[in-house]
Amino acid sequence: MSDLMTRENAFRSALEKSFQESSKPRDGKAGIELSEIVLTSLVQIGSWPDSHSTVREKLAKLFDAALPEKVGDFTVGPRGDLCLCVSPGKYLLLSEQNDLFSSVRSAFEDEEATVLEMAHSRSGIRISGHKTESLLLKSYAVDQDRLLQGQHFQAPVSHISTLVIKHSEEACDVYCTRSFARSMFEWFTDASLEYGYQLKSR
């Protein structure tokens, strides 16, 4: 197997060198901390209209927690994994520690759901600090009720399609396709200059 085909290479960081750059505090302080997220799993589960209830039942058992009830919600499982409802009948499972694909794929028949592993094609940045809310409002043209804790939304920042997961007033995760990772990093570092920012490498 060539090096290009190894799992280690497929999940190699797209932002490792970016997070080795210098932090830029303002007046000695940083209102924003940026750190890289490297997912072990990002599994998309899409049910068919006539199999949705079955898929929810099986997925809840696998996740070992309640699933989100409506689009835009997410829940946290006992191992820290996230489950997002991104559209009717479609869910995302995200994990930074656990390889979820094999167990999820084996749980569903083809006529029940499609199951895709997408972690290798996504990059993420964790934004935290007391200026997180200000940075999001500066970056996204969305209603403030979409920025509530426990919500997620998909919207562009600059020319980049992103997925934003809001954990609290001072913490959120932002994901984009791997090919736009550097552009996303440059957008948020530039937008954070007025607050001062700290880069935290893995």
N, C-alpha and C positions, 0 to 999 in steps of 0.2 A: 504494500500500500504506500503510495507516495505521501510525502509530508503534507501536501495540500489537502489530503483526504482524511487526515487524522482528526479525531474529536478535539484533541488539545489545540490544534491549529484553528479549527472551526470556531472555537470559543475564545480565541485570543483577544485580549483587550484591544479595542479600536481607539482608546483614549489614554492609554498608559503614558505615552510621552507628553500628552497635553497636561496631565496632572502633575508632571514634574516641573512645570513652569512656576514662576514666582507668584506668590500671593500678592495682592495689592490692597492692603488695609487703607483706611482713610482716617487721618489724624490718629494713627496708631490703633484703630479699632476696625473690626469687620462686622458689618450687619448681616452678611451672608456667608455661609459655608457651603462649598460645592464639593461633592465627593462622587466617585464613580460607582455605579452599580453594575456588577457582572452577574447575570442570571445563570443558574444551572438549568432551569427549565422555564419556558414560556409556552404553555400548551393551549392551543385553541380547540374548543369543542363546539361543534355546530350540530344542533339537532334538526331533524325533519319535523314538520308541523304535527304529524301524527305520532311522533315518538318523544315529544318534549317532556311529558310527565315522567316517562320511564327514564329518560336521560337525567332529569333533575334528581330523581330518587337514587339512581346509581351514583351520580356525582356527589351527592350529599354524603353517602356512605364512604366514598373514597376520601373526600375532603375532611370527613369527621367533624363537620360543623354545618351550621345553617348556610344556605346559599343566599346571595343577594336576591331581593324580591322584585326589583325593577331595574330597568336600564339606567346606568349612571351610579348605581350602588356597588359597594364591594364589601366583602367580609374577610376576616382573618382567621385562619385555622389554628389548631393547637400547636402546630410546629412553626408558626410564623408565616406560612404560605398565604398568598392572597387569591381570592376568587372574585373576578369582575364579571358583571353582566354588561356586555358591550352593545348588544342589540337583542331583539326578541329571539330567544332560543339559542343565543351564542354566548359562550363564556370563555374567559381567559383564566388559566391558573399560572401564577408566577411564584417562583421559589429561587432564593439565593443559595440554598443549601441542598435541596433534595431533587434528585432526578425523578421526575413525575411521569415522563412520557410512557414508559413501558407499562406501568400499572394502569394508566388511564386508557391507553390503546387497547389493552387486553380486556378491559371491562365492557367494551361496546362492540356490538355487531355492526357490520357495514350498513345495514338497513336502519340502524338506530341513530348513528352520528358519524360525522367526520372528525378526525383527530389529527392535528398537525403540531409538530414541534417547531417553534420559531425563535428560540433563544439565540441561535447562532446568527440571526439576521437583525438583531436589535441591540441598541446601546442605550444606557441609562445614566442619568445624573440625579443625585439626591441633593435637594436644595433645603437648607435649614438656616435658622437664625431669625432674629426678631424683625427683619425686613423681608421675609419670605412673601407675605401677603402683598406688600408693595411691589415686589418684583413681578409677581404673577399678574397683578392688575396693570402694570406697565407693559407686560409682554403679550397679553391676550385680550382680545375684544370679546369678552363673554360676560354674561350676567353674573353678579356677585353670588347669587344663590347656587351657582355651579361650582363655587369655590369652598363650599362647606366641607367640614371634616367628614370623612367617610364617603365622599363623592369622587367620581372620576369623570373626565371628559376628554374628547378628542378634538383638537383644534390646531390650526397652523400658528407657528411663530416664525416670522419672516416668511421664507419660502418652504419651511420644513413642516411636514405633518407630524404631530406629536400626540402622545397619550400622557395625560397628567393625572396622577393619583394623589389626592389631598389627604394626608394623614392627620394633620392638625394645623392650627394657625401658623405654626413655625416650622412645618416640615411637609415636603411633597416630593414625589418621584416623577421624573419626566423621561419618556422613552421616545426614540425615533428609530428609523431604519439605520442600519450600521453605516451605510454610505454617506449619511448626513451627520454623523456623530461629531466630526470636527466643526462643522458649521453650527450645530447646536451649542457646542461648547463655547465657541467664539461669541455667539449671540448672548448667552447668559453671563459670560465674564464681562463683556462690554456693558451690558445693561446693569451689572452690579457695581460698576466703578463708582457711582455716586454714593453708594452705601459702604464701600470697602468690602473686599471679599477675601476669604481664606480658602485655599485649595487643600484638600485632604486626600492623599493618595492611599491606595489600598495597602 
